[in-house]
């Protein structure tokens, strides 16, 4: 779990930078989990904006 605060949140991603890892991929999606059915009822967190360069 990653705690988010109101406003922009910074997420640091460290990725491999060698030729053997050129197919490496990363995805970051904040989600809401229904506590009654964890892992079964997951949806994208509403109202969030994403940017590589926040204003």
PDB file of N, H, CA, C and O in Angstrom:
ATOM      1  N   UNK A   1       0.841  -1.180   0.000  1.00  0.00           N
ATOM      2  CA  UNK A   1       0.000   0.000   0.000  1.00  0.00           C
ATOM      3  C   UNK A   1       0.890   1.248   0.000  1.00  0.00           C
ATOM      4  O   UNK A   1       1.934   1.291   0.651  1.00  0.00           O
ATOM      5  N   UNK A   2       0.449   2.246  -0.739  1.00  0.00           N
ATOM      6  H   UNK A   2      -0.399   2.212  -1.268  1.00  0.00           H
ATOM      7  CA  UNK A   2       1.167   3.513  -0.821  1.00  0.00           C
ATOM      8  C   UNK A   2       0.213   4.605  -0.351  1.00  0.00           C
ATOM      9  O   UNK A   2      -0.828   4.814  -0.973  1.00  0.00           O
ATOM     10  N   UNK A   3       0.544   5.306   0.731  1.00  0.00           N
ATOM     11  H   UNK A   3       1.390   5.136   1.236  1.00  0.00           H
ATOM     12  CA  UNK A   3      -0.346   6.375   1.182  1.00  0.00           C
ATOM     13  C   UNK A   3      -0.264   7.577   0.241  1.00  0.00           C
ATOM     14  O   UNK A   3       0.830   8.005  -0.128  1.00  0.00           O
ATOM     15  N   UNK A   4      -1.421   8.122  -0.146  1.00  0.00           N
ATOM     16  H   UNK A   4      -2.309   7.774   0.154  1.00  0.00           H
ATOM     17  CA  UNK A   4      -1.465   9.307  -0.995  1.00  0.00           C
ATOM     18  C   UNK A   4      -1.974  10.488  -0.192  1.00  0.00           C
ATOM     19  O   UNK A   4      -2.842  10.344   0.669  1.00  0.00           O
ATOM     20  N   UNK A   5      -1.427  11.656  -0.483  1.00  0.00           N
ATOM     21  H   UNK A   5      -0.723  11.773  -1.182  1.00  0.00           H
ATOM     22  CA  UNK A   5      -1.893  12.871   0.178  1.00  0.00           C
ATOM     23  C   UNK A   5      -2.647  13.724  -0.839  1.00  0.00           C
ATOM     24  O   UNK A   5      -2.542  13.487  -2.043  1.00  0.00           O
ATOM     25  N   UNK A   6      -3.389  14.691  -0.377  1.00  0.00           N
ATOM     26  H   UNK A   6      -3.474  14.883   0.601  1.00  0.00           H
ATOM     27  CA  UNK A   6      -4.116  15.578  -1.274  1.00  0.00           C
ATOM     28  C   UNK A   6      -3.118  16.400  -2.091  1.00  0.00           C
ATOM     29  O   UNK A   6      -2.094  16.842  -1.570  1.00  0.00           O
ATOM     30  N   UNK A   7      -3.422  16.597  -3.361  1.00  0.00           N
ATOM     31  H   UNK A   7      -4.253  16.237  -3.784  1.00  0.00           H
ATOM     32  CA  UNK A   7      -2.507  17.319  -4.250  1.00  0.00           C
ATOM     33  C   UNK A   7      -1.636  16.332  -5.012  1.00  0.00           C
ATOM     34  O   UNK A   7      -1.986  15.161  -5.155  1.00  0.00           O
ATOM     35  N   UNK A   8      -0.499  16.818  -5.498  1.00  0.00           N
ATOM     36  H   UNK A   8      -0.215  17.770  -5.382  1.00  0.00           H
ATOM     37  CA  UNK A   8       0.399  15.969  -6.285  1.00  0.00           C
ATOM     38  C   UNK A   8       1.225  15.087  -5.360  1.00  0.00           C
ATOM     39  O   UNK A   8       1.719  15.547  -4.331  1.00  0.00           O
ATOM     40  N   UNK A   9       1.372  13.823  -5.727  1.00  0.00           N
ATOM     41  H   UNK A   9       0.970  13.449  -6.563  1.00  0.00           H
ATOM     42  CA  UNK A   9       2.213  12.869  -5.021  1.00  0.00           C
ATOM     43  C   UNK A   9       3.308  12.425  -5.968  1.00  0.00           C
ATOM     44  O   UNK A   9       3.053  12.167  -7.145  1.00  0.00           O
ATOM     45  N   UNK A  10       4.513  12.336  -5.467  1.00  0.00           N
ATOM     46  H   UNK A  10       4.721  12.546  -4.511  1.00  0.00           H
ATOM     47  CA  UNK A  10       5.640  11.934  -6.300  1.00  0.00           C
ATOM     48  C   UNK A  10       5.899  10.439  -6.100  1.00  0.00           C
ATOM     49  O   UNK A  10       5.946   9.952  -4.971  1.00  0.00           O
ATOM     50  N   UNK A  11       6.064   9.721  -7.213  1.00  0.00           N
ATOM     51  H   UNK A  11       6.026  10.117  -8.131  1.00  0.00           H
ATOM     52  CA  UNK A  11       6.370   8.299  -7.175  1.00  0.00           C
ATOM     53  C   UNK A  11       7.693   8.096  -7.900  1.00  0.00           C
ATOM     54  O   UNK A  11       7.823   8.443  -9.074  1.00  0.00           O
ATOM     55  N   UNK A  12       8.666   7.539  -7.206  1.00  0.00           N
ATOM     56  H   UNK A  12       8.560   7.257  -6.253  1.00  0.00           H
ATOM     57  CA  UNK A  12       9.974   7.278  -7.802  1.00  0.00           C
ATOM     58  C   UNK A  12      10.013   5.843  -8.300  1.00  0.00           C
ATOM     59  O   UNK A  12       9.715   4.910  -7.555  1.00  0.00           O
ATOM     60  N   UNK A  13      10.380   5.675  -9.557  1.00  0.00           N
ATOM     61  H   UNK A  13      10.622   6.433 -10.163  1.00  0.00           H
ATOM     62  CA  UNK A  13      10.480   4.343 -10.153  1.00  0.00           C
ATOM     63  C   UNK A  13      11.926   4.113 -10.542  1.00  0.00           C
ATOM     64  O   UNK A  13      12.499   4.884 -11.312  1.00  0.00           O
ATOM     65  N   UNK A  14      12.513   3.058 -10.015  1.00  0.00           N
ATOM     66  H   UNK A  14      12.048   2.432  -9.390  1.00  0.00           H
ATOM     67  CA  UNK A  14      13.875   2.680 -10.409  1.00  0.00           C
ATOM     68  C   UNK A  14      13.756   1.510 -11.366  1.00  0.00           C
ATOM     69  O   UNK A  14      13.139   0.495 -11.046  1.00  0.00           O
ATOM     70  N   UNK A  15      14.346   1.654 -12.534  1.00  0.00           N
ATOM     71  H   UNK A  15      14.847   2.479 -12.794  1.00  0.00           H
ATOM     72  CA  UNK A  15      14.273   0.596 -13.534  1.00  0.00           C
ATOM     73  C   UNK A  15      15.671   0.206 -13.993  1.00  0.00           C
ATOM     74  O   UNK A  15      16.595   1.018 -13.934  1.00  0.00           O
ATOM     75  N   UNK A  16      15.832  -1.033 -14.449  1.00  0.00           N
ATOM     76  H   UNK A  16      15.082  -1.693 -14.497  1.00  0.00           H
ATOM     77  CA  UNK A  16      17.141  -1.470 -14.941  1.00  0.00           C
ATOM     78  C   UNK A  16      17.535  -0.693 -16.192  1.00  0.00           C
ATOM     79  O   UNK A  16      16.681  -0.317 -16.996  1.00  0.00           O
ATOM     80  N   UNK A  17      18.818  -0.459 -16.347  1.00  0.00           N
ATOM     81  H   UNK A  17      19.511  -0.764 -15.695  1.00  0.00           H
ATOM     82  CA  UNK A  17      19.266   0.309 -17.518  1.00  0.00           C
ATOM     83  C   UNK A  17      20.377  -0.428 -18.262  1.00  0.00           C
ATOM     84  O   UNK A  17      21.369   0.179 -18.666  1.00  0.00           O
ATOM     85  N   UNK A  18      20.210  -1.725 -18.439  1.00  0.00           N
ATOM     86  H   UNK A  18      19.404  -2.219 -18.110  1.00  0.00           H
ATOM     87  CA  UNK A  18      21.185  -2.467 -19.230  1.00  0.00           C
ATOM     88  C   UNK A  18      20.485  -3.133 -20.413  1.00  0.00           C
ATOM     89  O   UNK A  18      19.256  -3.199 -20.444  1.00  0.00           O
ATOM     90  N   UNK A  19      21.232  -3.615 -21.359  1.00  0.00           N
ATOM     91  H   UNK A  19      22.230  -3.561 -21.333  1.00  0.00           H
ATOM     92  CA  UNK A  19      20.658  -4.175 -22.587  1.00  0.00           C
ATOM     93  C   UNK A  19      19.827  -5.431 -22.344  1.00  0.00           C
ATOM     94  O   UNK A  19      18.921  -5.714 -23.128  1.00  0.00           O
ATOM     95  N   UNK A  20      20.099  -6.184 -21.301  1.00  0.00           N
ATOM     96  H   UNK A  20      20.836  -5.954 -20.665  1.00  0.00           H
ATOM     97  CA  UNK A  20      19.349  -7.411 -21.059  1.00  0.00           C
ATOM     98  C   UNK A  20      17.955  -7.129 -20.505  1.00  0.00           C
ATOM     99  O   UNK A  20      17.121  -8.034 -20.452  1.00  0.00           O
ATOM    100  N   UNK A  21      17.691  -5.898 -20.095  1.00  0.00           N
ATOM    101  H   UNK A  21      18.368  -5.163 -20.138  1.00  0.00           H
ATOM    102  CA  UNK A  21      16.398  -5.554 -19.497  1.00  0.00           C
ATOM    103  C   UNK A  21      15.577  -4.642 -20.395  1.00  0.00           C
ATOM    104  O   UNK A  21      14.715  -3.921 -19.892  1.00  0.00           O
ATOM    105  N   UNK A  22      15.805  -4.645 -21.679  1.00  0.00           N
ATOM    106  H   UNK A  22      16.505  -5.231 -22.087  1.00  0.00           H
ATOM    107  CA  UNK A  22      15.130  -3.702 -22.564  1.00  0.00           C
ATOM    108  C   UNK A  22      13.636  -3.964 -22.711  1.00  0.00           C
ATOM    109  O   UNK A  22      12.907  -3.095 -23.191  1.00  0.00           O
ATOM    110  N   UNK A  23      13.167  -5.138 -22.309  1.00  0.00           N
ATOM    111  H   UNK A  23      13.759  -5.844 -21.920  1.00  0.00           H
ATOM    112  CA  UNK A  23      11.734  -5.433 -22.387  1.00  0.00           C
ATOM    113  C   UNK A  23      11.034  -5.202 -21.050  1.00  0.00           C
ATOM    114  O   UNK A  23       9.882  -5.599 -20.875  1.00  0.00           O
ATOM    115  N   UNK A  24      11.701  -4.583 -20.140  1.00  0.00           N
ATOM    116  H   UNK A  24      12.636  -4.260 -20.282  1.00  0.00           H
ATOM    117  CA  UNK A  24      11.162  -4.341 -18.809  1.00  0.00           C
ATOM    118  C   UNK A  24      10.064  -3.292 -18.881  1.00  0.00           C
ATOM    119  O   UNK A  24      10.194  -2.321 -19.626  1.00  0.00           O
ATOM    120  N   UNK A  25       8.974  -3.465 -18.117  1.00  0.00           N
ATOM    121  H   UNK A  25       8.868  -4.254 -17.512  1.00  0.00           H
ATOM    122  CA  UNK A  25       7.843  -2.541 -18.150  1.00  0.00           C
ATOM    123  C   UNK A  25       7.357  -2.292 -16.724  1.00  0.00           C
ATOM    124  O   UNK A  25       7.497  -3.148 -15.850  1.00  0.00           O
ATOM    125  N   UNK A  26       6.789  -1.118 -16.503  1.00  0.00           N
ATOM    126  H   UNK A  26       6.675  -0.423 -17.212  1.00  0.00           H
ATOM    127  CA  UNK A  26       6.280  -0.765 -15.188  1.00  0.00           C
ATOM    128  C   UNK A  26       4.927  -0.089 -15.341  1.00  0.00           C
ATOM    129  O   UNK A  26       4.738   0.723 -16.247  1.00  0.00           O
ATOM    130  N   UNK A  27       3.983  -0.417 -14.461  1.00  0.00           N
ATOM    131  H   UNK A  27       4.137  -1.077 -13.725  1.00  0.00           H
ATOM    132  CA  UNK A  27       2.673   0.223 -14.448  1.00  0.00           C
ATOM    133  C   UNK A  27       2.338   0.601 -13.014  1.00  0.00           C
ATOM    134  O   UNK A  27       2.555  -0.183 -12.089  1.00  0.00           O
ATOM    135  N   UNK A  28       1.807   1.803 -12.834  1.00  0.00           N
ATOM    136  H   UNK A  28       1.630   2.439 -13.585  1.00  0.00           H
ATOM    137  CA  UNK A  28       1.408   2.274 -11.509  1.00  0.00           C
ATOM    138  C   UNK A  28      -0.031   2.766 -11.609  1.00  0.00           C
ATOM    139  O   UNK A  28      -0.303   3.757 -12.288  1.00  0.00           O
ATOM    140  N   UNK A  29      -0.948   2.081 -10.939  1.00  0.00           N
ATOM    141  H   UNK A  29      -0.726   1.276 -10.388  1.00  0.00           H
ATOM    142  CA  UNK A  29      -2.357   2.459 -10.978  1.00  0.00           C
ATOM    143  C   UNK A  29      -2.917   2.416  -9.557  1.00  0.00           C
ATOM    144  O   UNK A  29      -3.066   1.334  -8.989  1.00  0.00           O
ATOM    145  N   UNK A  30      -3.231   3.577  -8.975  1.00  0.00           N
ATOM    146  H   UNK A  30      -3.110   4.456  -9.437  1.00  0.00           H
ATOM    147  CA  UNK A  30      -3.883   3.576  -7.656  1.00  0.00           C
ATOM    148  C   UNK A  30      -5.287   2.982  -7.777  1.00  0.00           C
ATOM    149  O   UNK A  30      -6.044   3.361  -8.671  1.00  0.00           O
ATOM    150  N   UNK A  31      -5.633   2.069  -6.898  1.00  0.00           N
ATOM    151  H   UNK A  31      -5.018   1.762  -6.172  1.00  0.00           H
ATOM    152  CA  UNK A  31      -6.923   1.396  -6.972  1.00  0.00           C
ATOM    153  C   UNK A  31      -7.652   1.427  -5.631  1.00  0.00           C
ATOM    154  O   UNK A  31      -7.045   1.611  -4.575  1.00  0.00           O
ATOM    155  N   UNK A  32      -8.959   1.244  -5.701  1.00  0.00           N
ATOM    156  H   UNK A  32      -9.452   1.094  -6.559  1.00  0.00           H
ATOM    157  CA  UNK A  32      -9.798   1.040  -4.529  1.00  0.00           C
ATOM    158  C   UNK A  32     -10.082  -0.451  -4.427  1.00  0.00           C
ATOM    159  O   UNK A  32     -10.408  -1.097  -5.423  1.00  0.00           O
ATOM    160  N   UNK A  33      -9.958  -0.996  -3.223  1.00  0.00           N
ATOM    161  H   UNK A  33      -9.693  -0.472  -2.413  1.00  0.00           H
ATOM    162  CA  UNK A  33     -10.222  -2.412  -3.005  1.00  0.00           C
ATOM    163  C   UNK A  33     -11.412  -2.535  -2.070  1.00  0.00           C
ATOM    164  O   UNK A  33     -11.461  -1.891  -1.022  1.00  0.00           O
ATOM    165  N   UNK A  34     -12.365  -3.361  -2.455  1.00  0.00           N
ATOM    166  H   UNK A  34     -12.325  -3.885  -3.306  1.00  0.00           H
ATOM    167  CA  UNK A  34     -13.519  -3.623  -1.603  1.00  0.00           C
ATOM    168  C   UNK A  34     -13.061  -4.562  -0.488  1.00  0.00           C
ATOM    169  O   UNK A  34     -12.684  -5.697  -0.776  1.00  0.00           O
ATOM    170  N   UNK A  35     -13.081  -4.121   0.795  1.00  0.00           N
ATOM    171  H   UNK A  35     -13.387  -3.199   1.029  1.00  0.00           H
ATOM    172  CA  UNK A  35     -12.576  -4.965   1.887  1.00  0.00           C
ATOM    173  C   UNK A  35     -13.371  -6.257   2.085  1.00  0.00           C
ATOM    174  O   UNK A  35     -12.873  -7.209   2.687  1.00  0.00           O
ATOM    175  N   UNK A  36     -14.601  -6.289   1.581  1.00  0.00           N
ATOM    176  H   UNK A  36     -15.006  -5.516   1.093  1.00  0.00           H
ATOM    177  CA  UNK A  36     -15.418  -7.502   1.723  1.00  0.00           C
ATOM    178  C   UNK A  36     -14.986  -8.591   0.739  1.00  0.00           C
ATOM    179  O   UNK A  36     -15.183  -9.780   0.992  1.00  0.00           O
ATOM    180  N   UNK A  37     -14.395  -8.176  -0.385  1.00  0.00           N
ATOM    181  H   UNK A  37     -14.235  -7.210  -0.591  1.00  0.00           H
ATOM    182  CA  UNK A  37     -13.935  -9.135  -1.396  1.00  0.00           C
ATOM    183  C   UNK A  37     -12.555  -8.731  -1.910  1.00  0.00           C
ATOM    184  O   UNK A  37     -12.422  -8.396  -3.087  1.00  0.00           O
ATOM    185  N   UNK A  38     -11.518  -8.753  -1.058  1.00  0.00           N
ATOM    186  H   UNK A  38     -11.626  -9.025  -0.102  1.00  0.00           H
ATOM    187  CA  UNK A  38     -10.187  -8.308  -1.496  1.00  0.00           C
ATOM    188  C   UNK A  38      -9.667  -9.128  -2.670  1.00  0.00           C
ATOM    189  O   UNK A  38      -9.759 -10.356  -2.676  1.00  0.00           O
ATOM    190  N   UNK A  39      -9.122  -8.433  -3.661  1.00  0.00           N
ATOM    191  H   UNK A  39      -9.048  -7.435  -3.656  1.00  0.00           H
ATOM    192  CA  UNK A  39      -8.574  -9.080  -4.845  1.00  0.00           C
ATOM    193  C   UNK A  39      -9.606  -9.387  -5.917  1.00  0.00           C
ATOM    194  O   UNK A  39      -9.243  -9.683  -7.056  1.00  0.00           O
ATOM    195  N   UNK A  40     -10.879  -9.321  -5.574  1.00  0.00           N
ATOM    196  H   UNK A  40     -11.174  -9.081  -4.649  1.00  0.00           H
ATOM    197  CA  UNK A  40     -11.932  -9.662  -6.539  1.00  0.00           C
ATOM    198  C   UNK A  40     -12.652  -8.427  -7.063  1.00  0.00           C
ATOM    199  O   UNK A  40     -13.077  -8.405  -8.218  1.00  0.00           O
ATOM    200  N   UNK A  41     -12.792  -7.421  -6.248  1.00  0.00           N
ATOM    201  H   UNK A  41     -12.446  -7.439  -5.309  1.00  0.00           H
ATOM    202  CA  UNK A  41     -13.551  -6.230  -6.626  1.00  0.00           C
ATOM    203  C   UNK A  41     -12.632  -5.015  -6.519  1.00  0.00           C
ATOM    204  O   UNK A  41     -12.673  -4.284  -5.529  1.00  0.00           O
ATOM    205  N   UNK A  42     -11.810  -4.806  -7.535  1.00  0.00           N
ATOM    206  H   UNK A  42     -11.776  -5.399  -8.339  1.00  0.00           H
ATOM    207  CA  UNK A  42     -10.831  -3.720  -7.557  1.00  0.00           C
ATOM    208  C   UNK A  42     -11.188  -2.785  -8.691  1.00  0.00           C
ATOM    209  O   UNK A  42     -11.514  -3.232  -9.790  1.00  0.00           O
ATOM    210  N   UNK A  43     -11.127  -1.465  -8.426  1.00  0.00           N
ATOM    211  H   UNK A  43     -10.862  -1.102  -7.533  1.00  0.00           H
ATOM    212  CA  UNK A  43     -11.380  -0.499  -9.496  1.00  0.00           C
ATOM    213  C   UNK A  43     -10.426   0.681  -9.363  1.00  0.00           C
ATOM    214  O   UNK A  43      -9.887   0.937  -8.286  1.00  0.00           O
ATOM    215  N   UNK A  44     -10.223   1.392 -10.463  1.00  0.00           N
ATOM    216  H   UNK A  44     -10.661   1.184 -11.338  1.00  0.00           H
ATOM    217  CA  UNK A  44      -9.335   2.555 -10.465  1.00  0.00           C
ATOM    218  C   UNK A  44      -9.883   3.614  -9.518  1.00  0.00           C
ATOM    219  O   UNK A  44     -11.091   3.843  -9.456  1.00  0.00           O
ATOM    220  N   UNK A  45      -8.988   4.252  -8.788  1.00  0.00           N
ATOM    221  H   UNK A  45      -8.006   4.067  -8.839  1.00  0.00           H
ATOM    222  CA  UNK A  45      -9.384   5.282  -7.834  1.00  0.00           C
ATOM    223  C   UNK A  45      -9.950   6.484  -8.594  1.00  0.00           C
ATOM    224  O   UNK A  45      -9.274   7.006  -9.481  1.00  0.00           O
ATOM    225  N   UNK A  46     -11.166   6.940  -8.277  1.00  0.00           N
ATOM    226  H   UNK A  46     -11.715   6.515  -7.556  1.00  0.00           H
ATOM    227  CA  UNK A  46     -11.792   8.023  -9.042  1.00  0.00           C
ATOM    228  C   UNK A  46     -11.171   9.392  -8.754  1.00  0.00           C
ATOM    229  O   UNK A  46     -10.722   9.664  -7.641  1.00  0.00           O
ATOM    230  N   UNK A  47     -11.156  10.244  -9.777  1.00  0.00           N
ATOM    231  H   UNK A  47     -11.521  10.023 -10.681  1.00  0.00           H
ATOM    232  CA  UNK A  47     -10.756  11.639  -9.601  1.00  0.00           C
ATOM    233  C   UNK A  47      -9.273  11.920  -9.587  1.00  0.00           C
ATOM    234  O   UNK A  47      -8.878  13.060  -9.342  1.00  0.00           O
ATOM    235  N   UNK A  48      -8.424  10.925  -9.841  1.00  0.00           N
ATOM    236  H   UNK A  48      -8.744   9.999 -10.041  1.00  0.00           H
ATOM    237  CA  UNK A  48      -6.978  11.162  -9.832  1.00  0.00           C
ATOM    238  C   UNK A  48      -6.500  11.592 -11.212  1.00  0.00           C
ATOM    239  O   UNK A  48      -7.024  11.144 -12.231  1.00  0.00           O
ATOM    240  N   UNK A  49      -5.503  12.462 -11.233  1.00  0.00           N
ATOM    241  H   UNK A  49      -5.077  12.827 -10.405  1.00  0.00           H
ATOM    242  CA  UNK A  49      -4.873  12.910 -12.483  1.00  0.00           C
ATOM    243  C   UNK A  49      -3.452  12.418 -12.475  1.00  0.00           C
ATOM    244  O   UNK A  49      -2.810  12.368 -11.426  1.00  0.00           O
ATOM    245  N   UNK A  50      -2.950  12.050 -13.656  1.00  0.00           N
ATOM    246  H   UNK A  50      -3.472  12.090 -14.508  1.00  0.00           H
ATOM    247  CA  UNK A  50      -1.584  11.539 -13.790  1.00  0.00           C
ATOM    248  C   UNK A  50      -0.789  12.457 -14.711  1.00  0.00           C
ATOM    249  O   UNK A  50      -1.315  12.969 -15.699  1.00  0.00           O
ATOM    250  N   UNK A  51       0.470  12.658 -14.380  1.00  0.00           N
ATOM    251  H   UNK A  51       0.898  12.243 -13.577  1.00  0.00           H
ATOM    252  CA  UNK A  51       1.341  13.466 -15.236  1.00  0.00           C
ATOM    253  C   UNK A  51       2.781  13.121 -14.962  1.00  0.00           C
ATOM    254  O   UNK A  51       3.143  12.829 -13.823  1.00  0.00           O
ATOM    255  N   UNK A  52       3.620  13.148 -15.996  1.00  0.00           N
ATOM    256  H   UNK A  52       3.327  13.386 -16.922  1.00  0.00           H
ATOM    257  CA  UNK A  52       5.053  12.984 -15.782  1.00  0.00           C
ATOM    258  C   UNK A  52       5.683  14.316 -15.391  1.00  0.00           C
ATOM    259  O   UNK A  52       6.811  14.358 -14.901  1.00  0.00           O
ATOM    260  N   UNK A  53       4.941  15.412 -15.613  1.00  0.00           N
ATOM    261  H   UNK A  53       4.025  15.378 -16.012  1.00  0.00           H
ATOM    262  CA  UNK A  53       5.399  16.750 -15.240  1.00  0.00           C
ATOM    263  C   UNK A  53       4.223  17.533 -14.656  1.00  0.00           C
ATOM    264  O   UNK A  53       3.562  18.280 -15.378  1.00  0.00           O
ATOM    265  N   UNK A  54       3.954  17.372 -13.350  1.00  0.00           N
ATOM    266  H   UNK A  54       4.492  16.765 -12.764  1.00  0.00           H
ATOM    267  CA  UNK A  54       2.806  18.062 -12.748  1.00  0.00           C
ATOM    268  C   UNK A  54       2.964  19.569 -12.753  1.00  0.00           C
ATOM    269  O   UNK A  54       4.072  20.093 -12.633  1.00  0.00           O
ATOM    270  N   UNK A  55       1.855  20.253 -12.892  1.00  0.00           N
ATOM    271  H   UNK A  55       0.955  19.828 -12.989  1.00  0.00           H
ATOM    272  CA  UNK A  55       1.873  21.724 -12.937  1.00  0.00           C
ATOM    273  C   UNK A  55       1.628  22.298 -11.558  1.00  0.00           C
ATOM    274  O   UNK A  55       1.607  23.517 -11.392  1.00  0.00           O
TER     275      UNK A  55
END
